[in-house]
């Protein structure tokens, strides 16, 4: 991960979310395989910031497309939370074997 892109992406997403009035304390409720999960929206953004450059570029592109179409960016964050939880559940299932 290049530090230049990481810094640029972090500034970009922070500015984008601030302009949208994003609440990092907003609780996302997401059904998992066996449980109902509660996760702060800000946690998902922190997770995104830790991804590799290619994934961050794809996520940025999607946010820009959503914004251009006047769509709901929170719908996409909730979608990312669903994937985040699914990966966590897969990891948990494999670690308990």
TANORWO-V907713 format. One record per helix or strand of 3 or more residues. SS is the DSSP state (H for helix, E for strand). FROM is the first residue (numbers start at 0). TO is the last residue. If there is no record, write none. Layout:
BEGIN
SS/FROM/TO  SS/FROM/TO
END
This chain:
BEGIN
H/2/19  E/26/30  E/35/39  H/40/48  H/52/67  H/72/94
END
